[in-house]
Amino acid sequence: MPKKILAVDDERHVVRLVQVNLERAGYEVVTAFDGRDALEKVELENPDLVVLDVRMPHMDGWGVLQNLRKNPATRRLPVIMLTGEKQDADVFRGWQSGVDCYLTKPFNPMELIAFVKRIFSTQENLEGGESKPPTALNRRQADSMIMLEGVRSNLGQSKSHNTRSGSGSAFLPGVGS
């Protein structure tokens, strides 16, 4: 059975772009177009991951995320923020709020798919008992990722930030795997 992903954005073309690409990658995708609808779909559909915009009517993405993190049933539900909010303060807020990845628009759909795969892979490793503390290699990889992120930012590409991982890392800017 394919993993189910909820795509939430008030811009229908963005939802469609996310949906088409994730479905082509083998995932089942359900959609919502505002924050209240997102919370209803989480309850009805029980997705394995949420791709969430910040600026939406009725309830913004921060409100949705806060509700998800308060609820014991959805506290660990992976969330990828996919948003036009690009300021460092926004990324930091995402980290503080518990998002798994922060990806800014415009975005590369292949990068989104790579993050989805990474999140599911990490979950499977944790469920399989392979949780390990960070090693020196993890830290070297993190340093390389931070340097790559700086290069990507200077080139004007989308910025992505992996903010939670199974190894206990707090804030690691990431690149597609």
Helices and strands as residue ranges (DSSP letters): E 4-8, H 12-24, E 28-32, H 35-45, E 49-52, H 61-70, E 79-83, H 88-97, E 101-104, H 109-127, H 136-154, E 160-162, E 172-173
